[in-house]
C-alpha cells in the first residue's frame, strides 16, 4: 500500500477536483471527532439552505373565507 501512496493521492485529488462543481460542491469533512464532524456538516447544511432563500408562496386570492374544520 505504501508504495502506491503517491499514485493514490493523485487519484484522490483528481477525483475531488473534477467532481467538485459550483452546483454540486464536495466538502472534505474531518471525521476523527464525531462532535466536530457533526458541527461541520450542520453548518454546511444550514448555510446551503439559507442561501436558497426559500419562502412560502403567496396565497391565492379568495382563500380568506375557507374554513378548515377541526
N, C-alpha and C positions, 0 to 999 in steps of 0.2 A: 504494500500500500504506500509506504513512504517514498518509494522510487517513482511513483506516479503522481505525487502530490502536486507538483508544479502544473502538470497537464490537467489535473482535476480542478485546480484553482482557475486556470484559464477558461475551462469549460463552464465553470460556475459563474465567473464574471461575464462571460459571453451570453449565457442564458439570462442573467439579470439585465444586462444592457439591452439585449434585443427584445425582451418581453415586456419591459417597463415602458409604458406609454402614458401620455398625459390623460387619456380617458380611462386607462386601466393601470394605475401605478402599482408597483410592487414595493413592499416595505420589508426591510430586514429587521426582525424583532429578536432581541436577545431573550433567550428562554431559560437561562440558568437560575433565575429568580422568578418564581411564579407571580409574586405580587407586582413586580416591575413589568413583567410581560403583560399582565392584565391591565395595568395602568396605561401602558403604551398603546395597546390595542383599543382600549376605551377612548383614549384621547383622539386617535385616528378616526374612529367611528363618529364621535361627536363632531369633530371638525368637518368631516366629509358630509354628514347630514346637514349641519348648519350651512355649509356652502351651497347646498341645493336650493336654499331659500324657499322651501315649500310653504304653501299656505292653503287654507281651505278655499274652495271655490265660492263665489258669490251665490247666494240662494236665488232660485228662480222667482220671478215676480208672482205674487198671488199666494204664496205659501203661508202668509201670516194667519190665515183663517183655518189652517189644517190643525186638527187636534188628534193627538195620538193617545188612545185610551190606555189606562193603567192595566 
